[in-house]
C-alpha cells in the first residue's frame, strides 16, 4: 500500500516542489507522515490500516524521494554532489535497519497476542518524522536554484553564502549565480508560452532531454529488477531456504542484513561515488552483486533439498549454505555500492532545471511502480521458474545492466549541473562511452580555483566572468573550425 501511494505521491511532488519549494515540501511530508502513522497505530480493522499506509505513501514517502535528491543536487558543491545524494540513499537503509531491529525486539519481548508487537515498531515513524520536521527549521536552507527560478536572486545570494560559507560577493558564488542565470535565460527563451503539457512533451521530443529521461527510466527498471528489493522484502523467506527457520532467527538475520546495508551505503557514499565516479562505482557494485546472486542461485539449483528439508544436507552442503547466507548479505553490500546510490542521484543531476521537478517525479513514479510490480511478481517467479530460476533471472538483468552502464551512462562526477546540456547534446552513441572527454565542463564555476598557499583566481576576487565567457566562446569557435578542417 505504501508503494502504491508513493506512485501518486511522486506525481504530487510536481506541484509541491515547484510551488512551495524544496524545504517546505519536506515539512509538509513530515506532518502527513505523522498523521498517517497515527492512523495506522490506532487501527481497529485492516481497512483503516490500509488507508494509513496508502496516505503514508501518497503524502509522505512519494514526494520525499523527489524533493530530497533534487534539493541535495541543487545545494551541494559539484565535488561532493554524489556523496550528499548517497547519504540520502543510505538513509533508506537507516530506516530499514531501525524497522528490522524494532521488529526483532518486539518479537523477543512482547507476546504474539499483544497488539503492541506491531504498534510499537510502527510508532517509531512518528519519532523520526518529528525529529526531521524540527531540524528542518534549524538547518535546512532553501535551494538557491529554486529561488533564482522564482526571481528572488537576493535571497539566493544569501542562501549560497550560508551554504558555501563564503561572502555573497565571492567569485565562486557570483560564478554559480551567473551559470544558473545563463541557463535560465536560455530555457526561458526556448520555453516562451509553453504550458505544463508542452513541458511534458519536451521531455520526449527534445533530443537531449529525451535521452536523459530514457537513461533515468532504464536505470530505475534495471535497478529494481536486479533482485535487491526482492531480497530486502522477502529476506526472512530466503533465510529459511538456508536453514534459518525460527521466527526469532529470521528477524535477527534481517536485522543484521539491515546493518550490513546501512554501513555499506555510507562506506560507498564516502569512498566510492565521488572518488571513483558513477561508472566505476556501478561496475564494482553490479559485478559484485552478480557474483553473489549467482552463487545463491547455484546453491539452490545444486541443493534443491535445502528448500524442503534442510536437516538432510551433508556437512559439505551445510557449509555451502553458510556461503549462500553470506552471499545474500554481500549482495546487499554490492547493491549499496552500485544501483542504490545512482537510482536516486542520476535524475536529480542530469535533468535541466526547467523540467527537473516534472522529470524527477515521473522517474520516481516509475521507480515505485517497478518496485510494486517486483514485490508482487517475485512469489510467482519463484513458483513458476523454481526458486533458483528467479535468481538466474536477476543475474541476467545484472549482466544486461553492466552493458547498459558501459554504453549509455556518462560520467557526471565533478560536473556542474549547468554543464550537462553540452554533454547530452552529443550523438547518442558517444554520450556514454566518450561524453566526459568530448564535452568537458565549461561552466564559470569550474574556472574558479584556489590553493592552500592562497593563490588562484578566487583569492583576490579579481575574476572577470564576462571575459571568461568571451574566452570560452573563442575556444568553442576554434574547436568548431578545427572540426570543419578535419
Order of alpha helices (4+ residues) and beta strands (2+ residues): alpha-alpha-alpha-alpha-alpha-alpha-alpha-alpha-alpha-alpha-alpha-alpha-alpha-alpha-alpha-alpha-alpha-alpha-alpha-alpha-alpha-alpha-alpha
